[in-house]
Amino acid sequence: MLRKLTEFILPDKRPPRECEACSKPFTCGASLKGCWCFQVKLSAEVRQQLRERYKDCLCPDCLKRFAEAPK
């Protein structure tokens, strides 16, 4: 339990995840302060498409790429 609490408070202590879109390893940034992914602006349509296509988090590069893709 202490390990999970430490990982939540200090995201850099988490083991890397693998992005579902590109398979690149990345560290989730979710913490009490929020997460970098909340700063990426996605349209409601793109957000829905990502939820339907992926079950887990995407790396910062892929999330930004989807945000910048032409609609």
N, C-alpha and C positions, 0 to 999 in steps of 0.2 A: 504494500500500500504506500509506503514511504517513497519507493521508486517512482510510482505513478504520479504522486504529488510533486516530486522533484521535476519530473519530465513536463508536467503541466505548467509549473512556474518557470522553468528554464528550458525552453524548447530546444536549445542546442545540445541538451543531454539526451535527446531522443534518438533511437536508432533510425537510420534513413528508411524512407518508404520508396516504393517504385511507382513512378507516374504511370497510370493506366494508358495514357495516350502515346508516350514516347519511350517508356521503360527506363527513363533516366532516374537515378536515385536523387532524392531531395529530402529535406527535413521539414516537416509540417511546422508552421509558425504559430499555431493556435496557443493562446495563453490567456491570462486574465485581462490583458490589454486588448485582446482581439487577435486578428491574424492578418497577414499580408494579403490573403485572398479576398478579404472584405474591401480592400482598397481598389481592386480591379473592377471596373464598371462593365457589367454585362447586361445586355438587353434581356427582358423577360423571356423572349423567344429563344435566345442562345442558352440562357440558364436552363430552360426546360429541356432543350435538346441535349445538353450535357448530362442532366440528371437521368435522361432516358438511356443514354449511351454508356455512361460510366457509373460505377458504384462507389468509387473511392475518390480521394483527392487527386488533383492534377498538380504538376510542378508549376512554379511561377512562369516559366517560359511558355508552356503550353496554354496556360490560362490567359496570359496576355495575348498570345497569338489568336485565340478564339475571340477575345474581346475586340481585336483590331481587324478581324476578317470582315470583308464586305458582306453586307446583309443581302 
